[in-house]
Amino acid sequence: MQDTYVIIMAGGVGSRFWPFSRTTYPKQFHDVLGTGKSLLQQTAERFEGVCPPENIYIVTSLEYKELVQQQLPALTEDQILLEPYRRNTAPCIAYACYKIASRNPDANIVVAPADHIILKEEVFRDTIRVALGSTRQEAILVTLGIQPNRPDTGYGYIQYIPDKRTVKKVKTFTEKPHLELAVQFLESGDFVWNAGIFVWNARTIKEAFRKYMPLVAEIFEDGASTFYTEQEAAFISKAYSHCGSISIDNGIMEKADNVHVVLSDFGWSDLGTWKSLYEISPKDENHNVTDGHQLLFNTRDCIIKTPKDKLVVVNGLEGFIVAEYDGVLLICRKEEEQRVKEFVAEAKVLNTRYT
C-alpha cells in the first residue's frame, strides 16, 4: 500500500452544471448531493484504505488552492499541485505522475476526477485493488469501464476483447457516438462506458508519454530535480506554457497497444450535467428531484434546486431544470440541457460574474 498513490483531478469548471458550477466555485467544491460533503471531499474519502493519506495528490488550478486547502486541510503543500493554465488532462496527469515518480519510481498510481458520483464505494475500492494488482505485475495501462444500461450518447465507449480474464484487453475507443451507434454498442455486449478513471505504474505511464507524447515527456523529465523544491512552481509555469491542450485519451489511451479495462459496476455517474444528477437522485411521487424551499403544483419530471432561504412556487412544469445560485436563475427543458454552454457564453458577454 505504501507504493500506491492517488491523483485527483480537480481543476475543471464544469460549465454544463451552470449556474451552480462557476469559474470562481466549480461543482467539485459543492455539496451537490446534500450529504454535508463536497464532491472533492467525497472523492478523497473514497480512497481511504486504498493508499496512505499522504499519498493523495490533488491537481487543480492556481485559483482554487485555497478552496482545496479549506476542504482538505490535512493535505500538505506538496500534495496540492497547482496548474497555471488549463491544458486538459494529459499535462495534468503528466505533472502529477512525473512528480510522484521522482520520489518513488515504484509508484502504482490511480487517477480519478474529483466530480464523479460512486454509490457503491466498497465495490469501487475492490475494483481499484484489482486494477492495482494487475499494474503491479504487468506494464499495462488500465482504465475502468462501466457496464452500460442505456445507449447514452454523452459518454465515450470502450470495446474490449471478451475472454475469461478480469482485466481485459481494449480493442477500440469511441468518443461520444450518435444514438444509432450507441444502440449497436449496447446490443453487441462488448462495449462499456469510459469512466475516465485510470490505473498504471509510474514506469509504464512515463514510457507511454515518451512513445506517444514525446514533447510532454521531455518537458516534465527536465523538471525532475525541481519537484518538492521551491523551484517547482517556476518550472511548472514554464512547462505549461509549452504544453498543448489535449486529453489523456486522445494523447495516449487511444494510441497505446497495452491498454486494458476492468469491467465495473459500482453505481457510477460522471455528474456532468443536470440530467445526470436527475437520474441518480431520489424522486418524489411525481418524479421530481427537489432541493430547497419549494411548493410544487401540477409539476412532474423536473429537477429543481433553489436557495433554502427563498420560497419557490412552481406550477405546471414538466421535464424542466429550474436552478438558482448566486444571482443566476436557469429555467430550461431537460432535453435541451446541451444548450447550457451556449447560455454560459451569452451570460459571460453580459457580465463575467454570472459565469
C-alpha positions as CSV (number, residue, x, y, z in Angstrom):
1,M,0.0,0.0,0.0
2,Q,2.9,2.4,0.6
3,D,3.7,2.3,-3.1
4,T,0.1,3.2,-4.1
5,Y,-0.7,6.8,-4.9
6,V,-3.9,8.6,-5.9
7,I,-4.1,11.6,-8.2
8,I,-7.4,13.5,-8.1
9,M,-8.1,15.9,-10.9
10,A,-9.9,19.0,-9.6
11,G,-9.2,21.8,-11.9
12,G,-12.2,21.9,-14.2
13,V,-15.0,24.5,-14.3
14,G,-17.9,22.1,-15.2
15,S,-19.8,24.7,-17.1
16,R,-22.6,22.2,-18.1
17,F,-23.6,22.3,-14.5
18,W,-24.2,26.1,-14.5
19,P,-25.3,28.2,-12.7
20,F,-24.1,26.2,-9.7
21,S,-20.7,25.4,-11.2
22,R,-19.0,28.8,-11.8
23,T,-15.4,29.8,-12.6
24,T,-14.9,31.0,-9.1
25,Y,-16.6,28.0,-7.4
26,P,-16.8,24.9,-9.7
27,K,-19.0,21.9,-9.0
28,Q,-16.3,19.7,-7.4
29,F,-16.3,22.1,-4.4
30,H,-20.1,22.0,-4.0
31,D,-22.2,19.6,-1.8
32,V,-24.2,18.6,-4.8
33,L,-26.0,15.6,-3.2
34,G,-26.8,17.3,0.1
35,T,-24.5,14.9,2.1
36,G,-22.7,17.6,4.0
37,K,-19.5,17.0,1.9
38,S,-18.3,18.3,-1.4
39,L,-17.7,16.1,-4.4
40,L,-13.9,16.6,-3.8
41,Q,-14.2,15.6,-0.2
42,Q,-16.2,12.5,-1.1
43,T,-13.6,11.6,-3.7
44,A,-10.7,11.9,-1.3
45,E,-12.5,9.8,1.4
46,R,-13.3,7.1,-1.2
47,F,-9.6,6.2,-1.3
48,E,-9.3,5.6,2.5
49,G,-7.7,2.2,2.8
50,V,-6.5,2.2,-0.8
51,C,-3.4,4.3,-0.1
52,P,-1.9,6.3,2.8
53,P,-3.4,9.8,3.2
54,E,0.0,11.4,2.5
55,N,-0.1,9.6,-1.0
56,I,-3.2,11.5,-2.2
57,Y,-2.3,14.3,-4.6
58,I,-4.8,17.0,-5.9
59,V,-4.2,18.7,-9.2
60,T,-6.1,21.9,-9.5
61,S,-6.0,25.4,-10.9
62,L,-3.9,28.0,-9.2
63,E,-7.1,29.9,-8.4
64,Y,-8.6,27.0,-6.4
65,K,-5.7,26.5,-4.0
66,E,-7.5,28.0,-1.0
67,L,-10.7,26.1,-1.7
68,V,-8.7,22.8,-1.7
69,Q,-6.9,23.7,1.5
70,Q,-10.2,24.6,3.2
71,Q,-11.9,21.4,2.1
72,L,-9.0,19.0,2.6
73,P,-7.0,20.7,5.4
74,A,-4.8,17.6,6.1
75,L,-3.0,18.0,2.8
76,T,0.5,19.4,2.8
77,E,1.6,22.0,0.2
78,D,3.4,19.2,-1.7
79,Q,0.1,17.3,-2.2
80,I,-1.6,20.2,-3.9
81,L,-0.4,20.6,-7.5
82,L,-1.3,23.9,-9.0
83,E,-1.7,24.3,-12.7
84,P,-1.1,27.9,-14.1
85,Y,-3.3,27.2,-17.1
86,R,-5.9,24.7,-18.1
87,R,-4.4,22.3,-20.5
88,N,-6.9,19.3,-20.4
89,T,-6.0,16.0,-18.7
90,A,-2.7,14.9,-20.4
91,P,-0.4,17.7,-19.0
92,C,-2.3,17.5,-15.6
93,I,-1.6,13.7,-15.4
94,A,2.0,14.1,-16.6
95,Y,2.7,16.7,-14.0
96,A,1.4,14.5,-11.1
97,C,2.9,11.2,-12.4
98,Y,6.4,12.7,-13.0
99,K,6.4,14.4,-9.6
100,I,5.3,11.2,-7.8
101,A,7.9,9.1,-9.8
102,S,10.7,11.5,-8.9
103,R,10.1,10.5,-5.2
104,N,9.0,6.8,-5.7
105,P,9.9,5.2,-9.1
106,D,7.9,2.1,-8.0
107,A,4.7,4.1,-7.6
108,N,1.5,2.4,-8.6
109,I,-0.9,5.2,-9.4
110,V,-4.7,5.7,-9.6
111,V,-6.0,8.8,-11.5
112,A,-9.6,9.9,-10.8
113,P,-11.7,13.0,-11.5
114,A,-13.0,15.0,-8.4
115,D,-16.6,15.3,-9.6
116,H,-17.8,11.8,-10.1
117,I,-20.5,10.0,-8.1
118,I,-19.9,6.5,-6.9
119,L,-22.8,4.9,-4.9
120,K,-21.2,1.5,-4.1
121,E,-17.9,2.7,-2.6
122,E,-16.7,-0.7,-1.2
123,V,-17.3,-2.3,-4.6
124,F,-15.3,0.6,-6.1
125,R,-12.4,0.1,-3.8
126,D,-12.4,-3.6,-4.6
127,T,-12.3,-2.8,-8.3
128,I,-9.5,-0.4,-7.9
129,R,-7.5,-3.0,-5.9
130,V,-8.0,-5.5,-8.8
131,A,-6.6,-2.9,-11.3
132,L,-3.7,-2.1,-9.0
133,G,-2.8,-5.7,-8.6
134,S,-2.6,-6.0,-12.4
135,T,-0.4,-2.9,-12.9
136,R,2.0,-4.1,-10.2
137,Q,2.6,-7.2,-12.2
138,E,2.4,-6.0,-15.8
139,A,3.4,-3.0,-17.9
140,I,-0.1,-2.1,-18.8
141,L,-2.4,1.0,-18.8
142,V,-5.7,0.2,-17.1
143,T,-9.0,2.1,-17.4
144,L,-12.3,1.3,-15.6
145,G,-15.2,0.5,-17.9
146,I,-18.8,0.9,-16.7
147,Q,-21.4,-1.6,-17.7
148,P,-23.9,0.4,-19.8
149,N,-27.6,0.2,-19.0
150,R,-28.8,2.5,-21.8
151,P,-27.5,3.8,-25.2
152,D,-26.1,7.1,-23.8
153,T,-24.6,9.5,-26.3
154,G,-22.9,11.6,-23.6
155,Y,-20.2,9.1,-22.8
156,G,-17.2,7.6,-24.6
157,Y,-17.2,3.9,-25.2
158,I,-14.5,1.2,-24.9
159,Q,-14.7,-2.0,-26.9
160,Y,-12.8,-4.9,-25.2
161,I,-11.8,-8.4,-26.3
162,P,-14.2,-10.8,-24.5
163,D,-12.3,-13.5,-22.5
164,K,-12.3,-15.0,-19.1
165,R,-9.7,-12.7,-17.7
166,T,-10.8,-10.0,-15.2
167,V,-8.5,-7.4,-16.8
168,K,-9.4,-7.4,-20.5
169,K,-7.5,-6.1,-23.5
170,V,-9.0,-3.0,-25.1
171,K,-9.8,-3.2,-28.8
172,T,-11.1,0.4,-29.6
173,F,-12.1,3.7,-28.1
174,T,-15.0,5.7,-29.5
175,E,-15.8,9.2,-28.4
176,K,-19.5,10.2,-27.8
177,P,-21.3,8.3,-30.6
178,H,-24.6,9.2,-32.2
179,L,-27.7,7.3,-30.9
180,E,-27.9,4.6,-33.6
181,L,-24.2,3.7,-33.0
182,A,-24.7,3.7,-29.2
183,V,-27.6,1.3,-29.6
184,Q,-25.4,-1.0,-31.7
185,F,-22.7,-0.8,-29.0
186,L,-25.2,-1.8,-26.3
187,E,-26.6,-4.7,-28.4
188,S,-23.1,-6.1,-29.2
189,G,-22.3,-6.7,-25.5
190,D,-18.6,-6.0,-25.7
191,F,-18.7,-2.2,-25.1
192,V,-18.5,-0.3,-21.8
193,W,-18.6,3.4,-20.9
194,N,-15.3,5.1,-20.4
195,A,-15.3,6.3,-16.8
196,G,-12.1,8.4,-17.1
197,I,-10.5,6.6,-14.1
198,F,-7.0,5.2,-14.8
199,V,-4.5,2.9,-13.1
200,W,-0.9,2.3,-14.0
201,N,2.6,2.2,-12.5
202,A,4.9,5.2,-12.9
203,R,7.4,3.4,-15.2
204,T,4.6,2.4,-17.7
205,I,3.0,5.8,-17.9
206,K,6.3,7.5,-18.3
207,E,7.2,5.1,-21.2
208,A,3.8,5.8,-22.8
209,F,4.5,9.6,-22.6
210,R,7.9,9.1,-24.2
211,K,6.3,7.0,-27.0
212,Y,3.1,8.9,-27.8
213,M,3.7,12.4,-26.4
214,P,7.5,12.8,-26.5
215,L,7.4,16.6,-26.2
216,V,5.4,16.4,-22.9
217,A,7.7,13.6,-21.7
218,E,10.8,15.8,-22.4
219,I,9.3,18.8,-20.7
220,F,8.5,17.0,-17.4
221,E,11.7,14.9,-17.4
222,D,13.6,18.1,-17.5
223,G,11.9,19.3,-14.3
224,A,12.5,16.2,-12.2
225,S,15.1,18.0,-10.0
226,T,12.6,20.8,-9.2
227,F,9.8,18.6,-7.8
228,Y,9.3,19.0,-4.0
229,T,11.5,22.2,-4.0
230,E,10.9,25.9,-4.1
231,Q,11.8,25.9,-7.8
232,E,8.8,23.7,-8.7
233,A,6.2,26.5,-9.3
234,A,8.5,28.4,-11.6
235,F,9.3,25.2,-13.6
236,I,5.6,24.3,-13.9
237,S,4.7,27.8,-15.1
238,K,7.3,27.5,-17.9
239,A,6.4,23.8,-18.6
240,Y,2.7,24.6,-19.1
241,S,3.4,27.4,-21.5
242,H,4.9,24.8,-23.8
243,C,2.2,22.2,-23.4
244,G,-0.7,21.9,-25.8
245,S,-4.3,21.2,-24.6
246,I,-5.0,17.5,-25.1
247,S,-6.8,14.8,-23.1
248,I,-5.0,11.7,-21.9
249,D,-7.5,9.7,-24.0
250,N,-6.5,11.4,-27.3
251,G,-2.8,11.7,-26.4
252,I,-2.1,8.2,-25.1
253,M,-5.0,5.8,-24.4
254,E,-6.4,5.7,-27.9
255,K,-2.9,5.1,-29.4
256,A,-1.3,2.7,-27.0
257,D,-1.3,-1.1,-27.6
258,N,-1.1,-2.1,-23.9
259,V,-4.4,-0.7,-22.7
260,H,-6.7,-2.9,-20.6
261,V,-10.1,-2.4,-19.0
262,V,-11.7,-3.7,-15.8
263,L,-15.4,-4.2,-16.2
264,S,-17.1,-2.3,-13.4
265,D,-20.5,-1.8,-11.8
266,F,-20.3,0.5,-8.7
267,G,-23.1,3.0,-9.2
268,W,-21.1,5.5,-11.3
269,S,-22.1,8.8,-12.8
270,D,-19.8,11.4,-14.1
271,L,-22.3,14.1,-12.9
272,G,-21.5,16.1,-16.0
273,T,-25.0,17.6,-16.5
274,W,-28.2,18.4,-14.7
275,K,-29.8,15.4,-16.4
276,S,-27.2,13.1,-14.9
277,L,-27.9,14.5,-11.4
278,Y,-31.6,14.0,-12.0
279,E,-31.1,10.3,-13.0
280,I,-29.2,9.3,-9.8
281,S,-31.2,11.4,-7.3
282,P,-34.2,10.1,-5.3
283,K,-37.5,11.4,-6.7
284,D,-40.9,12.2,-5.2
285,E,-44.2,10.6,-6.3
286,N,-44.3,13.0,-9.4
287,H,-40.8,12.0,-10.4
288,N,-39.4,15.4,-9.3
289,V,-35.9,15.9,-7.8
290,T,-36.0,18.8,-5.4
291,D,-33.6,20.7,-3.2
292,G,-34.6,23.9,-1.5
293,H,-37.8,25.5,-0.1
294,Q,-40.5,24.8,-2.7
295,L,-44.2,24.4,-3.3
296,L,-44.9,22.4,-6.4
297,F,-48.3,22.2,-8.2
298,N,-49.1,20.1,-11.3
299,T,-45.3,19.6,-11.8
300,R,-43.5,16.4,-12.8
301,D,-40.3,15.0,-14.1
302,C,-38.4,18.1,-13.1
303,I,-35.1,18.9,-11.2
304,I,-35.5,22.0,-9.1
305,K,-32.5,23.2,-7.0
306,T,-33.0,26.6,-5.3
307,P,-31.8,28.6,-2.3
308,K,-33.2,27.3,1.0
309,D,-33.8,30.9,2.2
310,K,-36.3,31.6,-0.6
311,L,-39.7,30.1,-1.2
312,V,-40.1,29.0,-4.8
313,V,-43.6,28.2,-6.2
314,V,-43.7,26.1,-9.4
315,N,-46.9,25.3,-11.3
316,G,-47.5,23.4,-14.5
317,L,-43.9,22.4,-15.5
318,E,-43.0,19.1,-16.9
319,G,-39.4,17.9,-17.8
320,F,-37.7,21.1,-16.7
321,I,-34.5,22.2,-15.0
322,V,-35.0,25.0,-12.5
323,A,-31.8,26.0,-10.8
324,E,-30.8,29.2,-9.0
325,Y,-27.5,30.1,-7.4
326,D,-25.6,33.3,-6.6
327,G,-27.8,35.7,-8.6
328,V,-28.5,33.5,-11.6
329,L,-31.7,31.6,-12.3
330,L,-31.8,28.9,-15.0
331,I,-35.1,27.5,-16.4
332,C,-34.5,25.1,-19.2
333,R,-36.1,21.9,-20.7
334,K,-34.2,18.8,-19.6
335,E,-33.9,17.6,-23.2
336,E,-32.3,20.9,-24.2
337,E,-29.6,20.9,-21.4
338,Q,-26.8,20.7,-24.1
339,R,-27.5,24.4,-24.7
340,V,-26.3,25.3,-21.2
341,K,-22.8,26.0,-22.5
342,E,-24.4,28.4,-25.1
343,F,-26.2,30.1,-22.2
344,V,-23.0,30.5,-20.3
345,A,-21.3,32.1,-23.3
346,E,-24.1,34.6,-23.6
347,A,-24.1,35.3,-19.9
348,K,-20.4,36.0,-20.0
349,V,-20.9,38.7,-22.6
350,L,-23.3,40.4,-20.1
351,N,-21.1,40.1,-17.1
352,T,-18.3,37.7,-16.1
353,R,-19.6,37.5,-12.6
354,Y,-22.5,35.4,-13.9
355,T,-20.1,32.7,-15.1
